[in-house]
Amino acid sequence: MTNFDVALKNAVRDVQADTESRHVPDFDRIWAAANSRARESRKRQRMLAGAAAVAAVLAIAFGLRTTTEDEWRYIDADELLETTSWSAPSDSLLPVHEFDIYQDIPVLIESTETYGGALL
């Protein structure tokens, strides 16, 4: 056995003897302390929730207090509607064609048969 093993064996024996000689507190005392800590934690959570609710109500009240007339005073609605445009998000996925089928109607190639119609 090395010196490290002997020191470890002595340390384990001392800790075990110290642990066994200590007095274990009663269950009722431990339970009461746990209940007290839980009560204090719940009380703190309630106080924080109440403070957050008051802060939210005050923020909403101050937000509603501003008038909307001041916001639109510097914006001309007609100019805003004329300068904005909308396009579908899928338009960027479609290929660019040389003609717009809704604007320009392509020339239809006639069939060589008598009653054949257009070749489409």
C-alpha positions as a LaTeX table, in Angstrom:
\begin{tabular}{lrrr}
\hline
Residue & $x$ (\AA) & $y$ (\AA) & $z$ (\AA) \\
\hline
Met1 & 0.00 & 0.00 & 0.00 \\
Thr2 & 1.24 & 3.47 & $-0.86$ \\
Asn3 & 1.14 & 6.53 & 1.37 \\
Phe4 & $-1.75$ & 7.93 & $-0.68$ \\
Asp5 & $-3.84$ & 4.79 & $-0.04$ \\
Val6 & $-3.16$ & 4.93 & 3.69 \\
Ala7 & $-4.08$ & 8.65 & 3.83 \\
Leu8 & $-7.27$ & 8.02 & 1.87 \\
Lys9 & $-8.24$ & 5.12 & 4.16 \\
Asn10 & $-7.69$ & 7.28 & 7.26 \\
Ala11 & $-9.66$ & 10.19 & 5.76 \\
Val12 & $-12.62$ & 7.94 & 4.92 \\
Arg13 & $-12.59$ & 6.44 & 8.44 \\
Asp14 & $-12.52$ & 9.90 & 10.04 \\
Val15 & $-15.36$ & 11.24 & 7.88 \\
Gln16 & $-17.49$ & 8.14 & 8.56 \\
Ala17 & $-16.94$ & 8.41 & 12.31 \\
Asp18 & $-17.76$ & 12.12 & 12.23 \\
Thr19 & $-20.95$ & 11.50 & 10.24 \\
Glu20 & $-22.20$ & 8.76 & 12.53 \\
Ser21 & $-21.56$ & 10.82 & 15.67 \\
Arg22 & $-23.66$ & 13.81 & 14.51 \\
His23 & $-27.22$ & 14.32 & 15.73 \\
Val24 & $-29.91$ & 13.94 & 13.08 \\
Pro25 & $-32.64$ & 16.61 & 13.39 \\
Asp26 & $-36.25$ & 15.57 & 13.88 \\
Phe27 & $-38.48$ & 15.13 & 10.84 \\
Asp28 & $-41.02$ & 17.65 & 12.16 \\
Arg29 & $-38.36$ & 20.36 & 12.43 \\
Ile30 & $-37.12$ & 19.70 & 8.86 \\
Trp31 & $-40.71$ & 19.64 & 7.53 \\
Ala32 & $-41.55$ & 22.94 & 9.25 \\
Ala33 & $-38.41$ & 24.58 & 7.84 \\
Ala34 & $-39.27$ & 23.34 & 4.31 \\
Asn35 & $-42.84$ & 24.67 & 4.64 \\
Ser36 & $-41.51$ & 28.02 & 5.82 \\
Arg37 & $-39.13$ & 28.29 & 2.84 \\
Ala38 & $-41.93$ & 27.32 & 0.43 \\
Arg39 & $-44.25$ & 29.93 & 1.96 \\
Glu40 & $-41.61$ & 32.64 & 1.62 \\
Ser41 & $-40.94$ & 31.63 & $-1.99$ \\
Arg42 & $-44.66$ & 31.76 & $-2.88$ \\
Lys43 & $-44.97$ & 35.15 & $-1.17$ \\
Arg44 & $-42.04$ & 36.52 & $-3.23$ \\
Gln45 & $-43.54$ & 35.12 & $-6.45$ \\
Arg46 & $-46.92$ & 36.72 & $-5.69$ \\
Met47 & $-45.29$ & 40.07 & $-5.00$ \\
Leu48 & $-43.29$ & 39.90 & $-8.26$ \\
Ala49 & $-46.40$ & 38.90 & $-10.24$ \\
Gly50 & $-48.36$ & 41.78 & $-8.70$ \\
Ala51 & $-45.58$ & 44.26 & $-9.50$ \\
Ala52 & $-45.41$ & 42.97 & $-13.09$ \\
Ala53 & $-49.18$ & 43.33 & $-13.47$ \\
Val54 & $-49.09$ & 46.89 & $-12.14$ \\
Ala55 & $-46.23$ & 47.73 & $-14.53$ \\
Ala56 & $-48.16$ & 46.25 & $-17.48$ \\
Val57 & $-51.30$ & 48.22 & $-16.60$ \\
Leu58 & $-49.27$ & 51.44 & $-16.30$ \\
Ala59 & $-47.55$ & 50.78 & $-19.65$ \\
Ile60 & $-50.88$ & 50.21 & $-21.35$ \\
Ala61 & $-52.39$ & 53.29 & $-19.71$ \\
Phe62 & $-49.49$ & 55.51 & $-20.86$ \\
Gly63 & $-49.64$ & 53.95 & $-24.34$ \\
Leu64 & $-53.32$ & 54.72 & $-24.70$ \\
Arg65 & $-52.88$ & 58.24 & $-23.38$ \\
Thr66 & $-51.13$ & 59.54 & $-26.53$ \\
Thr67 & $-53.35$ & 61.03 & $-29.19$ \\
Thr68 & $-53.35$ & 59.53 & $-32.67$ \\
Glu69 & $-53.93$ & 62.92 & $-34.34$ \\
Asp70 & $-50.33$ & 63.94 & $-33.68$ \\
Glu71 & $-49.03$ & 60.81 & $-35.35$ \\
Trp72 & $-50.83$ & 61.45 & $-38.68$ \\
Arg73 & $-50.13$ & 65.18 & $-38.77$ \\
Tyr74 & $-46.92$ & 64.79 & $-40.79$ \\
Ile75 & $-48.11$ & 61.93 & $-43.03$ \\
Asp76 & $-50.08$ & 62.55 & $-46.19$ \\
Ala77 & $-52.28$ & 59.48 & $-46.75$ \\
Asp78 & $-52.70$ & 60.08 & $-50.50$ \\
Glu79 & $-48.97$ & 60.34 & $-51.04$ \\
Leu80 & $-48.38$ & 57.24 & $-48.95$ \\
Leu81 & $-50.86$ & 55.18 & $-50.96$ \\
Glu82 & $-49.41$ & 56.35 & $-54.30$ \\
Thr83 & $-45.81$ & 55.46 & $-53.43$ \\
Thr84 & $-46.38$ & 51.99 & $-52.03$ \\
Ser85 & $-46.83$ & 48.89 & $-54.15$ \\
Trp86 & $-47.47$ & 45.28 & $-53.40$ \\
Ser87 & $-46.31$ & 42.10 & $-55.07$ \\
Ala88 & $-46.86$ & 38.51 & $-54.09$ \\
Pro89 & $-43.92$ & 36.79 & $-52.36$ \\
Ser90 & $-44.13$ & 33.98 & $-54.92$ \\
Asp91 & $-43.41$ & 36.42 & $-57.79$ \\
Ser92 & $-39.69$ & 36.12 & $-57.07$ \\
Leu93 & $-39.91$ & 32.35 & $-57.68$ \\
Leu94 & $-41.53$ & 32.57 & $-61.10$ \\
Pro95 & $-39.38$ & 32.86 & $-64.25$ \\
Val96 & $-39.39$ & 36.08 & $-66.25$ \\
His97 & $-41.17$ & 35.62 & $-69.61$ \\
Glu98 & $-40.77$ & 37.71 & $-72.72$ \\
Phe99 & $-44.44$ & 38.53 & $-72.95$ \\
Asp100 & $-47.23$ & 38.96 & $-70.45$ \\
Ile101 & $-50.01$ & 36.53 & $-71.31$ \\
Tyr102 & $-52.56$ & 38.82 & $-69.71$ \\
Gln103 & $-51.42$ & 41.91 & $-71.67$ \\
Asp104 & $-50.09$ & 40.60 & $-75.01$ \\
Ile105 & $-51.87$ & 37.77 & $-76.79$ \\
Pro106 & $-49.40$ & 35.68 & $-78.79$ \\
Val107 & $-50.09$ & 34.86 & $-82.44$ \\
Leu108 & $-51.57$ & 31.39 & $-82.74$ \\
Ile109 & $-50.00$ & 29.12 & $-85.34$ \\
Glu110 & $-52.64$ & 27.73 & $-87.66$ \\
Ser111 & $-52.96$ & 24.05 & $-88.34$ \\
Thr112 & $-52.29$ & 22.69 & $-91.82$ \\
Glu113 & $-55.36$ & 20.51 & $-91.62$ \\
Thr114 & $-58.65$ & 21.86 & $-92.85$ \\
Tyr115 & $-60.59$ & 21.49 & $-89.61$ \\
Gly116 & $-57.60$ & 21.28 & $-87.25$ \\
Gly117 & $-57.75$ & 24.66 & $-85.56$ \\
Ala118 & $-54.87$ & 26.24 & $-83.73$ \\
Leu119 & $-51.78$ & 24.23 & $-82.71$ \\
Leu120 & $-51.94$ & 24.67 & $-78.95$ \\
\hline
\end{tabular}
